[in-house]
Amino acid sequence: MGGSILSVARVGGSIIGGIRLCGVALLLAVASLNPHAWAAGMERWSGLAETVFQNYGRDQGLPHPVPTAIVQDHDGFIWVGTQGGLSRWDGYRFKSYIADLAVPGSLPSDFVKSLFVDADGRLWVGTNSLALYDAASDRFETIPLGAINGRPDIGAITGDGDHGLWVGTEDGLRHLDIASKAVTVLRAGTPEAGGMPGGRVQAVLRDNAGGLWVGTAQGVAYRAPGAPAFTALPLPEATGADTPRANVSVLFQDEEGRVWIGTIRQGLFVIDGPGASPRAVNPAATELTGWISAISAAGPHEIWVGLRNRSIVAIDTHTGVMRPIRHDRTQPNSLAHDDIWALMRDSAGSLWVGGTGGLSYHPHDSGLIVTVFGGSRPEGLSASDVFAVMSARDGKAWLGYFDGGVDVVDPLAGRVAALRPDPRRPEDALPTDIVYSMAQDGEGRVYIATRRGVYRADPAAASVRRVALPGRDAAAPTMTTVIRDGVLWVGGEEDGLHAYALDGPDGTPAGLVFGNAPGDQDRLSDRTIRTLLAGPGKSIWVGTRNGLNRVDLDTGKIERIPPPPRTPRACPTPTSPACCSTARGAFGWAPSAGAWR
């Protein structure tokens, strides 16, 4: 027996292995090898795109389901601070550390508030005190910071650029000289603080130029490199502000030098460059008036803003366009929870999110694939079991489902039409069965192959009817269709290959041009036709249960391609003249060489 050919497809002049999708998401890509066209296509679909996550919780090894701080060390390990201990992720598993007063070298407290990796690669942990991790001994050393007025929590840590740390506490800012362990105290709102606003220090940032930014419960201040004092930066009144003093919770500098200022219930602000004044970001946007808990770079010209109980808002830093990223209880690969505590982008460009429901990981991708979930929003897909995809000439995508039915999706407007299955109307409604494939004729009408026959829909998907095909049972199971030069080719699940000229009334199939002559079906490698492809030149490629065939449309000759070798090998280059996916792997067929590669 030869290999069962599951799918064949052509992209940019080459024939490559196709993909039939059946799962929780549909992956949409532009069929072009031109990177500019591909990028433009992805941009068109971005409005419907979903952000996919892999989620981790206690079952995967976290000591507590609420991650509150995340950082990556110089060895690539991801450290996750939670409300119940600290974990290190090595790419395969978590190793956890918890507080135990009876064990020397353990964490000083289980509730981790902040994490920081300094220029020398050392990990600093902020709990109800400051701790330094010693990788050689796998232990923690508690670093005394002196008496703290109020709760002893360490809410923020950053480097000073010279082997020291700035540490934000309940009563102000402390500077630690790492070598000597000497501590200098700047109590917020006092004369020795040099203009730093009062209140708990909740955010500390050392910018790319060496300037120091401090966010407190009463405002934000900046100290230039070498300057003796801070300069307070008043924030413009934001929508929803109920106090004249800004409660600053997050400070972040993006790759282009802008400084972003997150607040609690007073909105998001940005300073566009040196000397610029803070301005409110989308002040009318209620999505940003909650408790901003974290900000991270997410990609070129994009940041993610995390909020307590309000999920994530992705912002295009050039256009200001906002996109929500929310938990969807119907989708296991959505954000774990909408209550966000921490965000971090790792060295590979992947995003890590700490929230009340666990740790969410969004892997970096090239931007050439977008994911659209089924059933998660009104303008989205009707279901998740997408089985067939057709790109229409007007730019819309026709999606056929495993349980029957078709959606027509516009990349800008979402679902614009649908053909729902109805078993009570077998002639003018789709069956409640698999939609295998679709093909579009020259007038925009779409032929739909199903297990109960072939149907034809009008270009707007407003109506559909089962097609009567000469010499073939109208309800015969049909796995694939393709249209080439005004001829409809139909691949049956049991009755082989047939072709019909579309020259009947209103362009309907009329004359049978292949499939009824003696010996037509016997020339194929099998009568179960799995997939069809209009190939280069005058040819139709036919994938069957027992191998690959090529039909020469000029001569009518059928060439049986010998089955691929037993050891699967991938196609060597995108220019392989033919390639198919089989039950044993992906293979490329080079006609000039007469061999699989």
Salt bridges, closest charged atoms under 4 A:
GLU50 OE2 - ARG377 NE 3.59
ASP90 OD2 - ARG93 NH1 3.80
ASP118 OD2 - ARG122 NE 2.82
ASP120 OD2 - ARG122 NH2 2.99
ASP120 OD2 - HIS163 ND1 3.25
ASP138 OD2 - LYS95 NZ 2.65
ASP153 OD2 - LYS113 NZ 2.76
ASP153 OD2 - ARG151 NH2 2.97
ASP160 OD2 - HIS175 NE2 2.68
GLU170 OE2 - ARG200 NH1 3.88
ASP171 OD1 - ARG174 NH1 2.75
ASP171 OD2 - ARG187 NH1 2.20
ASP254 OD2 - ARG258 NE 2.84
GLU255 OE2 - ARG345 NH1 3.41
GLU256 OE1 - ARG258 NH2 2.63
GLU256 OE1 - HIS301 ND1 3.59
GLU256 OE1 - HIS318 NE2 3.16
ASP272 OD2 - ARG279 NE 2.73
GLU302 OE2 - ARG323 NH2 3.21
ASP339 OD1 - ARG308 NE 2.61
GLU379 OE2 - ARG377 NE 3.59
ASP394 OD2 - LYS396 NZ 3.29
ASP407 OD1 - ARG420 NH1 3.43
ASP422 OD1 - ARG424 NE 3.03
ASP422 OD2 - ARG425 NH1 3.50
GLU427 OE2 - ARG466 NH2 2.69
ASP428 OD1 - ARG425 NE 3.13
ASP433 OD2 - ARG452 NE 3.42
ASP441 OD2 - ARG445 NE 2.88
ASP485 OD2 - ARG484 NE 3.76
ASP485 OD2 - LYS538 NZ 3.11
GLU493 OE2 - ARG451 NH2 3.89
ASP495 OD2 - ARG472 NE 2.76
ASP506 OD1 - ARG445 NH1 3.22
ASP506 OD2 - ARG456 NH2 3.19
ASP520 OD1 - ARG523 NH2 3.13
ASP522 OD1 - ARG527 NH2 3.25
ASP526 OD1 - ARG545 NH2 3.48
